[in-house]
Amino acid sequence: MSTMPSLDGARFAKVRALHDSTTSPGEKTAAASRMEALAKSAGMTVKQAKSKLDKAARSAKSGGSKTQAQATADAFNDFFNRPEQRAETARRHAEQQIQRAQILAEFGSIEAVYAETDREAALREACKPITIPDLRPGWEDDYTLDGWKLLDSDVSIPTSVLDAVRRGWPMPTTVKEAWAEYEASKALDRKRQTMHDYEHWPELWVMVRDHLLRTALATLPAASIGDMLARQSWMEADLELRVINETVLATLRADVERMAARIPRSGGETA
């Protein structure tokens, strides 16, 4: 029987620090997704992983001969050796296997799950002129987009990259279209993560595209009730990641006021 890997406490702590310190909605979203993936790969929730990390940090600070790294490792070992946690890990692993079977039934093969979509191929081609490969031995699969790399802030994405991604695939013109593309992108990413023990990362051009879609979802004015419902769906989906900010709320209020102005009022009432 296969077992799930233990949590990489050091990596989780690094991503958590990024999540808690950044004020960028897109960067916070990426870090939150990464924390969830790291925790899930070890059969834990983000809340459980944070709790164990905090406990290890307190233990290290309380003194003794252990280093913080040793204390962290011991705390996680103690946690995973509890009978109830072993049972929970086994349950999550079994659930993941069921999800994998469902995904394979949908796609037909593992290769098909990871096969490049038409949209992804178009974005890759559009970014070719600004794709800079990492030439260091052992880093052949890594690259940057005009210097922008994984876990860099979305506010630092170069204009050249944003323009290339916009040109690569038609940008949605309505909130409803933006939500449909964003939801499909995230659904495919979740399936790929499930097949890859939650260690899958989207290509950089896909991450930039998601950033542009989030911006559209936050700022495009709603032209219909369908647009308003799409924005609401996005807000509900991303609410746990705490990316809803003043810009989104201001746009939502403008939507409501614009729709209210179209509704006839009785008795001379005004909006």
Secondary structure by P-SEA (a helix, b strand, c coil): cbbbbccaaaaaaaaaaaaaccccaaaaaaaaaaaaaaaaaacccaaaaaaaaaaaaaaaaccccccaaaaaaaaaaaaaacaaaaaaaaaaaaaaaaaaaaaaaacccccccccccaaaaaaaaaacccccccccccccccccccccccccccccccaaaaaaaaaaccccccaaaaaaaaaaaaaaaaaaaaaccccccccaaaaaaaaaaaaaaaccccccaaaaaaaaaaaaaacccccccaaaaaaaaaaaaaaaaaccccccccc
